[in-house]
Amino acid sequence: MPRIKASIKDGIEKQAGVAVLWVDCPSSRKARAGDRFECRAGVEGGAVTLDLVQDEYANAQWTQREQLLDLRKVEETVREGLKQNVRMNATVQCPGILIPAVPGTRITCQGTKTAPAQTFEVSVLIRDTKGQLDWSIPKSLIGAGKQ
């Protein structure tokens, strides 16, 4: 199991460019071709679930269930959406750098309208493991963005 945990840690760090804080897997598994189990890996902002399939030599192939969302891209998506849909120029800042795309997860980002200056909350809902999301702002700001 230590070899499998190291493989998970190295793989996620290389793919996502983020430090893996911990990896949790079952304490021991007998080498059995086709054996399936799951592990979890912690990163800043949460944890992702990994599905593993073992071969007869105790090697395991793993796939990550949830993608890691780059919150800078979420900020950009919201910023562009505000500009196009509400005609509002604003900055958007979400907490952290990455978050696992766990369906149903909600995060709150901070928006700042540029003219006149006003801060507001942006509610972001993760819809699926691939990172599709919905976002919303207070209704009082809709129509107030025209400059």
N, C-alpha and C positions, 0 to 999 in steps of 0.2 A: 504493500500500500504506500510506503514512502516514495517509491519510484513513480507511482501513478499521481500522487499529490504534487510531486515536483514537476511532472509533465504538464499538469493542469496549470500550475502557477506560472511556469515559463511560457506556455502557450497563450494564456490570457494577457500576460504582460507584453508579449511581442505583438499580438493582434491589436490590443486596445491601447497600448502605450501607457498603461496605468499600473501602479503597484498593487499586487494582490496581498491583502493583509493576512488572510488565513484560508486554508482549505480544509473542509470537513468531509470525510468519507467514512463508510463503515470500517470498524477497526480491523477486520480481516475478512478476506474472501478466499475460498479455495479456487485454484485454477480450474476453471470449467468452461469449456467453449460455449459461447452463447449466454453466459451468465450476465444478467442486466442488473444494474444498480445505479443509484444517483449519489452525487456529491454536491456540495455547495462551496462557493468561493466568495470571500468577502472582499469588496473593493470600497474605496471611499464613496459614500452615497448609498450603499446597500450590498446585497448579495445576489449572485446568479446561481441558478440550478443547472447542473450538468448531468446529462444522461450518458452512462458508460455501458459498453458491451465488451466483455472479456473473451479472450481466446484461450486455448488450452495451455498456453505458455505464461499465463498471468499478465499478458499485455492487454491494455484496454484502449479502445478508441472512444473518444468523448466528443459530444456535441453540446453546445451551449443552448439552453432553452430560450433565454432572454438575451436580446442584444443589449449592449451598453449604449445609452443615448448620450451623445455629446451635447451638454447643455448650452454650449456656445451656438450650436446649430439650432437648438430650440429657440434661443434668444433671437437669432436672425430670422427664423420663420415667423415668430410673433411680430417682430419689428416690421418685416415686409408686409405681413397681413394687416397690421394697423395702418400702414401707409396706403395700401391698395383698397382695403375695404372700409376704413373709417376716415381716410384722408388725414391721418394723424402722424406727425413726426414725433417719435419717442425713442428713448433708450429703454432697453429691457435687460434686467440682470436676474439670473436664476441662482439659487444657492448651490455651490459646488461646481464640479467640472463634468462628472459623469453620473448617471443614475441607471440602474437596471430597468429595462422596459418590461415591468410587471404590470399586466392589465389591471386597470382599476386604481393604480397609484395616482395620487394627486400631489402636485407640488404648487407652491405659490412663488411666483416671481414678482419682482418689483419693477414697475414701469414708471417712467418719468416723461411726461409730455413736455415738449420744449417751449412752446409759446401758446398761451402763457404757461409758465412753469407750474406743474402739478404732478404729484406722485399718486400712484394707484396700484392696486394689486392685479396681477394677471393670474388667473386660475388655470392650471394646465392639467389635463387628464390623459393618462397613457391608455390608449385603446387596445393595443395588442403587443405581442412579444417582438414585433418587427420595428416598433417605435412610432406607429401611427398615433397621432394625438389630436385632441381638441383643446382649444383654449378660449377663454372668455375674459371680458373686462366688465366693470360696473356699467349698467345700462345708462347711467347718468352721463357717461363719457361719449356715448354714441351720438353723433351729430355735433358734438362739441369739438371734434377734431379738425373741422374745416378751418383753414387758416388763410 
